[in-house]
Amino acid sequence: MLRKPGTTPGITTPAALKTLRQHGPETLSDLQFLENWTTRPSYTAASVLRAGQIRRTNPALMNDITAGMRQHGK
């Protein structure tokens, strides 16, 4: 799959991109999950626990991603 250099598949918010640059590719799946969760939450036990854990450990990131997804959706 071809993609534009310097882009990351599935990451659209500035907060998620900044976090990815700071903490590396091991955060990619969590960041993709958070962006998807803010637009289409899944209420399975695993999803709720994962979102809650990420939200508790980094509430500012969750707020920034939520705000970014709302702006992106407009």
DALINJO-V573874 format. One record per backbone hydrogen bond with DSSP energy under -0.5 kcal/mol. NH is the residue of the N-H (numbers start at 1). CO is the residue of the C=O. If there is no record, write none. Layout:
NH;CO
NH;CO
This chain:
7;4
11;8
12;10
17;13
18;14
19;15
20;16
21;17
22;18
23;19
24;20
27;24
28;25
31;27
32;28
33;29
34;30
35;31
36;32
37;33
38;34
39;35
39;36
40;36
48;44
49;45
50;46
51;47
52;48
53;49
54;50
55;51
56;52
57;53
58;54
62;58
63;59
64;60
65;61
66;62
67;63
68;64
69;65
70;66
71;67
72;68
73;69
74;70
74;71
